[in-house]
Amino acid sequence: MAKKQTFGDKVNKGSEADSYKHIKVVRTIRSEVTNALNFNEVMLAVRGDKNLDAAVKEFLNK
């Protein structure tokens, strides 16, 4: 017998990866020697049920 599962069924399966939202946080730091701006990028994975603003503030306060 053939399977009755379609590609759409496979894609819509729930997984833990779907419950996260990814945020890119970019910080600027001024160099003391050359007075140039340096950029530091970090990708944050935040659970879907958590407030995004609160998660970023918590990360920046660390």
Buried (B, 14 or more C-beta within 10 A) or exposed (E): EEEEEEEEEEEEEEEEEEEEBEBEEEEEEEEEEEEEEEEEEEEBEBEEEEEEEEBBEEEEEE
